[in-house]
Amino acid sequence: MNKLRILSAALIAVAGSAVVSSCGGDKRSTGMEFARNMYDPIAYNPDQANKNFANGQTAQLPPANTMPVGYDKVDEYPNTPEGYLAASNNLFNPLTRNKQTLTEGHTLYLNMCSHCHGTQGNGDGQIIKLEKFPPPPSYSKGNSSRGGAMKDLTDGKIFHTITYGLNLMGPHRTQLNPTERWKIVMYVRELQKL
């Protein structure tokens, strides 16, 4: 019985001292840290020097002739007028037009395009309303800076433009994989009809 009393008194004393030490003193102090390595990452930052590679860089270029997962040969059309025309003649939307694909295209369009092109594709997005950038042409009524009406753009031309950008529009090939770009193309084709 005596041992049990001594043990319980010791446990109470340890618990009491833990409570008192954790609640006292400096209010801004985080107290004792249990696992410091959980707070400080041990991985290298991309822009940090790294002795593990011969060139001393953490961020390495991908191996030659490799392609990221989800990308395919549709990105082979160069960012030239000839590549634009070749894409127009040779690229066709491989996705099936259905409610799900159009809904996903609409969501991608809202997240990636509407800030400039507007929700209805009229070139009146929130960025344009700041009056610091010229509006892009309307999909249904405007004319392309490459010539021709926007409503007559082919799937390949729209895909090529999303991939490489045009004028003030930046390229989206790194933000959107080809399937996502095709979904946006499908939705833009709907906006051309408005």
Secondary structure, 3 states (H helix, E strand, C coil): CHHHHHHHHHHHHHHHHHHHHHHCCCCCCCCCCCCHHHCCCCCCCCCCECCCCCCCECCCCCCCCCCCCCCCHHHHCCCCHHHHHHHHHHCCCCCCCCHHHHHHHHHHHHHHCHHHHCCCCCCCCHHHHCCCCCCCCCCCCCECCCCCEHHHCCHHHHHHHHHHCECCECCCCCCCCHHHHHHHHHHHHHHHCC
